[in-house]
């Protein structure tokens, strides 16, 4: 009984290392990609959807787990109790082994039961995620490369993976993936600004630390504007009346939400609503 309780305790630490609570935005992104790929003659397949959910979960678990493995030094300095490896609950080698194991399972599933394009995208996702966190590349500490890689493996490619599994990569899906690349890069830069002081103390050379806070804030604002413009153009291309309606209503939604939540959070909600409504329009109509 003691061994069984110890096993459950160890499993709970692995689960903590996967940081499931941080998946929401990225899991939603991959699901939107899958839904967007259901247009045309593509039909919903419950078996394929279950495999997609499984592989997406394994990918996200790997990404956050491997990041924790190689963020140990910084998290110890920051007294980050959310990292069980930094807290000594999970060993470094153990964490790396579990990360590689779940990545291998995900690759095996995509290779055996999903299409070849999905397997290729999934493999690229894993490699980019690994390169972002682990040396010798550790792209998260390379200015500009951190934004580009994040925009790919936690943005456009994650969306395209979902669409490729569903089986319909049309021009609108590609355009939305481009928009999500900009959005994900902007989110990463925003996180850099929020962690600016801690990153400077730990000597983590992010884009924000490299450019400085004022210049990074200006670039972030430009990225946000570019993203809104690109997304607005996509909605109008989907249908002019739909695009005008969405782009007219959303500022009002933002003003209403801003009364109940921080402006940054209100913007995130509005962007999510635009993506969701646009993809729903493409699939249903």
C-alpha positions as CSV (number, residue, x, y, z in Angstrom):
1,X,0.0,0.0,0.0
2,X,2.9,2.3,0.8
3,X,4.4,1.7,-2.6
4,X,1.1,2.4,-4.3
5,X,0.7,5.7,-2.5
6,X,4.3,6.6,-3.4
7,X,3.6,5.8,-7.0
8,X,0.5,8.1,-7.0
9,X,2.6,10.8,-5.4
10,X,5.3,10.5,-8.0
11,X,2.6,10.7,-10.8
12,X,1.2,13.8,-9.3
13,X,4.6,15.5,-9.4
14,X,4.9,14.5,-13.1
15,X,1.5,16.0,-13.7
16,X,2.6,19.1,-12.0
17,X,5.7,19.2,-14.2
18,X,3.4,19.0,-17.3
19,X,1.8,22.4,-16.2
20,X,-1.6,21.4,-17.6
21,X,-3.2,24.6,-16.3
22,X,-1.0,26.6,-18.8
23,X,-2.3,24.6,-21.8
24,X,-5.6,26.4,-22.3
25,X,-4.6,28.9,-25.0
26,X,-2.4,26.5,-26.9
27,X,-4.9,23.6,-26.6
28,X,-7.6,25.9,-27.8
29,X,-5.4,26.9,-30.7
30,X,-4.9,23.3,-31.8
31,X,-8.6,22.5,-31.5
32,X,-9.5,25.6,-33.6
33,X,-7.0,24.3,-36.2
34,X,-8.7,20.9,-36.2
35,X,-12.2,22.5,-36.6
36,X,-11.0,24.7,-39.4
37,X,-9.8,21.6,-41.3
38,X,-13.3,20.1,-41.2
39,X,-14.6,22.3,-44.1
40,X,-15.4,21.1,-47.6
41,X,-15.9,17.3,-48.0
42,X,-14.0,16.4,-44.8
43,X,-16.2,14.6,-42.3
44,X,-15.8,14.4,-38.5
45,X,-14.2,11.1,-37.4
46,X,-14.4,10.4,-33.7
47,X,-11.4,8.1,-33.8
48,X,-9.2,10.7,-35.5
49,X,-10.3,13.4,-33.1
50,X,-9.4,11.2,-30.1
51,X,-6.0,10.6,-31.6
52,X,-5.6,14.3,-32.2
53,X,-6.5,15.2,-28.6
54,X,-4.1,12.5,-27.3
55,X,-1.1,13.7,-29.5
56,X,-1.8,17.4,-28.8
57,X,-1.8,16.6,-25.0
58,X,1.4,14.7,-25.3
59,X,3.0,17.5,-27.2
60,X,2.0,20.2,-24.7
61,X,3.1,18.0,-21.8
62,X,6.5,17.5,-23.5
63,X,6.9,21.2,-24.2
64,X,6.2,22.4,-20.7
65,X,8.1,19.4,-19.1
66,X,11.3,19.9,-21.1
67,X,11.1,23.6,-20.4
68,X,11.0,23.0,-16.7
69,X,14.0,20.6,-17.0
70,X,16.3,23.3,-18.4
71,X,14.8,26.2,-16.5
72,X,16.0,24.8,-13.2
73,X,18.7,27.3,-12.4
74,X,16.5,30.3,-13.2
75,X,13.5,28.9,-11.3
76,X,15.7,28.2,-8.2
77,X,16.9,31.9,-8.3
78,X,13.3,33.1,-8.7
79,X,12.0,30.7,-6.0
80,X,9.5,29.2,-8.4
81,X,7.7,26.5,-6.5
82,X,5.7,25.6,-9.6
83,X,8.7,23.7,-11.0
84,X,8.9,20.3,-9.2
85,X,12.4,19.8,-10.6
86,X,13.6,23.1,-9.1
87,X,11.9,22.0,-5.8
88,X,13.7,18.7,-5.8
89,X,10.5,16.6,-6.2
90,X,11.6,15.3,-9.6
91,X,15.2,14.6,-10.6
92,X,16.6,16.3,-13.7
93,X,17.4,13.1,-15.5
94,X,14.0,11.7,-14.5
95,X,12.3,14.7,-15.9
96,X,14.2,14.5,-19.2
97,X,13.4,10.8,-19.5
98,X,9.7,11.3,-19.0
99,X,9.7,14.2,-21.4
100,X,11.4,12.2,-24.1
101,X,9.1,9.2,-23.4
102,X,5.9,11.1,-24.0
103,X,7.3,12.8,-27.1
104,X,8.2,9.4,-28.5
105,X,4.7,8.1,-27.8
106,X,3.2,11.1,-29.5
107,X,5.4,10.6,-32.6
108,X,4.6,6.9,-32.7
109,X,0.9,7.5,-32.6
110,X,1.0,10.1,-35.4
111,X,3.2,7.9,-37.5
112,X,1.0,4.8,-37.1
113,X,-2.5,6.2,-37.2
114,X,-2.4,9.7,-38.7
115,X,-1.4,11.0,-42.1
116,X,2.2,11.7,-43.2
117,X,1.8,15.5,-43.3
118,X,0.5,15.5,-39.7
119,X,3.5,13.3,-38.7
120,X,5.9,15.8,-40.3
121,X,4.4,18.8,-38.7
122,X,4.3,17.0,-35.3
123,X,8.0,16.1,-35.6
124,X,8.9,19.7,-36.4
125,X,6.8,20.9,-33.4
126,X,8.7,18.6,-31.1
127,X,12.1,19.7,-32.5
128,X,11.3,23.4,-32.3
129,X,10.0,23.0,-28.7
130,X,13.1,21.1,-27.7
131,X,15.4,23.6,-29.4
132,X,13.6,26.5,-27.6
133,X,14.2,25.1,-24.2
134,X,17.3,22.9,-24.3
135,X,21.0,23.6,-25.1
136,X,22.9,23.9,-27.3
137,X,20.3,26.0,-29.2
138,X,18.1,27.2,-26.2
139,X,16.3,29.6,-28.5
140,X,14.4,31.2,-25.7
141,X,17.7,32.9,-24.7
142,X,18.5,34.1,-28.3
143,X,17.0,37.5,-29.1
144,X,14.5,37.5,-32.1
145,X,14.9,33.7,-32.5
146,X,12.8,33.3,-29.3
147,X,9.9,35.2,-30.8
148,X,10.1,33.4,-34.2
149,X,10.3,29.9,-32.7
150,X,7.5,30.6,-30.2
151,X,5.4,31.9,-33.0
152,X,5.9,28.7,-34.9
153,X,5.7,25.9,-32.2
154,X,3.1,27.6,-30.0
155,X,1.3,29.4,-32.9
156,X,1.0,28.7,-36.6
157,X,2.4,25.1,-36.7
158,X,0.2,24.0,-33.8
159,X,-2.8,25.4,-35.6
160,X,-1.7,23.7,-38.9
161,X,-1.2,20.4,-37.1
162,X,-4.9,20.4,-36.1
163,X,-6.0,21.3,-39.6
164,X,-3.7,18.6,-41.2
165,X,-5.1,15.9,-38.9
166,X,-8.7,16.9,-40.0
167,X,-7.5,16.9,-43.6
168,X,-8.3,20.2,-45.1
169,X,-5.5,22.8,-45.6
170,X,-7.2,25.6,-47.6
171,X,-6.0,29.2,-48.2
172,X,-8.0,30.5,-45.2
173,X,-6.4,28.0,-42.9
174,X,-2.9,29.1,-44.1
175,X,-3.9,32.8,-43.6
176,X,-5.2,32.2,-40.1
177,X,-2.0,30.3,-39.3
178,X,0.0,33.3,-40.4
179,X,-2.1,35.5,-38.2
180,X,-1.6,33.2,-35.2
181,X,2.2,33.3,-35.8
182,X,2.1,37.1,-35.2
183,X,-0.2,36.7,-32.3
184,X,2.0,34.1,-30.6
185,X,5.1,36.1,-31.1
186,X,3.4,39.1,-29.6
187,X,2.3,37.1,-26.6
188,X,5.8,35.9,-26.0
189,X,7.2,39.4,-26.1
190,X,4.4,40.5,-23.7
191,X,5.5,37.7,-21.3
192,X,9.1,38.9,-21.7
193,X,8.1,42.4,-20.6
194,X,6.2,41.0,-17.6
195,X,9.3,39.0,-16.6
196,X,11.8,41.7,-17.6
197,X,13.2,42.4,-14.1
198,X,13.5,38.7,-13.2
199,X,15.1,37.9,-16.6
200,X,17.6,40.7,-16.1
201,X,18.6,39.4,-12.7
202,X,19.0,35.8,-14.0
203,X,20.8,37.1,-17.1
204,X,18.4,35.5,-19.5
205,X,18.9,37.2,-22.8
206,X,15.4,37.5,-24.2
207,X,14.4,39.9,-27.0
208,X,13.1,42.3,-24.4
209,X,16.3,42.2,-22.4
210,X,18.3,42.7,-25.6
211,X,16.2,45.7,-26.8
212,X,15.4,47.2,-23.5
213,X,11.9,47.8,-22.0
214,X,10.9,51.0,-23.9
215,X,11.8,49.7,-27.4
216,X,10.3,46.3,-26.7
217,X,7.0,47.9,-25.6
218,X,6.9,49.9,-28.9
219,X,7.6,46.8,-30.9
220,X,4.9,44.9,-29.0
221,X,2.4,47.7,-29.8
222,X,3.3,47.5,-33.5
223,X,2.9,43.7,-33.5
224,X,-0.5,44.0,-31.9
225,X,-1.6,46.5,-34.5
226,X,-0.3,44.3,-37.4
227,X,-2.1,41.3,-35.9
228,X,-5.4,43.2,-35.7
229,X,-5.0,44.5,-39.3
230,X,-4.1,41.0,-40.7
231,X,-7.0,39.4,-38.7
232,X,-9.4,42.1,-39.8
233,X,-8.4,41.6,-43.5
234,X,-9.0,37.8,-43.2
235,X,-12.5,38.3,-41.8
236,X,-13.4,40.6,-44.6
237,X,-12.0,38.2,-47.2
238,X,-14.1,35.4,-45.7
239,X,-17.2,37.6,-46.2
240,X,-17.3,41.4,-46.4
241,X,-20.5,41.8,-44.3
242,X,-19.2,39.3,-41.7
243,X,-15.9,41.1,-41.5
244,X,-17.5,44.5,-41.1
245,X,-19.9,43.2,-38.4
246,X,-17.1,41.5,-36.4
247,X,-14.7,44.4,-36.6
248,X,-17.5,46.8,-35.6
249,X,-18.8,44.8,-32.7
250,X,-15.6,43.7,-31.1
251,X,-14.4,47.2,-29.9
252,X,-17.8,47.5,-28.1
253,X,-17.2,44.0,-26.6
254,X,-13.7,45.1,-25.5
255,X,-15.1,48.3,-23.8
256,X,-17.7,46.2,-22.0
257,X,-15.2,43.5,-20.8
258,X,-12.7,46.1,-19.7
259,X,-15.1,47.0,-16.8
260,X,-14.7,43.5,-15.3
261,X,-11.2,42.5,-16.2
262,X,-7.7,44.0,-17.0
263,X,-7.5,45.4,-20.5
264,X,-4.9,42.8,-21.6
265,X,-7.2,40.0,-20.6
266,X,-10.1,41.7,-22.4
267,X,-8.0,41.9,-25.6
268,X,-7.2,38.2,-25.3
269,X,-10.9,37.4,-25.0
270,X,-11.8,39.6,-28.0
271,X,-9.1,38.0,-30.2
272,X,-10.3,34.5,-29.2
273,X,-13.9,35.5,-30.1
274,X,-12.8,36.7,-33.6
275,X,-10.9,33.5,-34.3
276,X,-13.7,31.3,-33.0
277,X,-16.4,33.1,-35.0
278,X,-14.4,33.3,-38.2
279,X,-13.6,29.5,-38.1
280,X,-17.2,28.7,-37.2
281,X,-18.4,30.8,-40.2
282,X,-16.0,29.0,-42.5
283,X,-17.0,25.5,-41.3
284,X,-20.8,26.0,-41.0
285,X,-21.4,28.3,-44.0
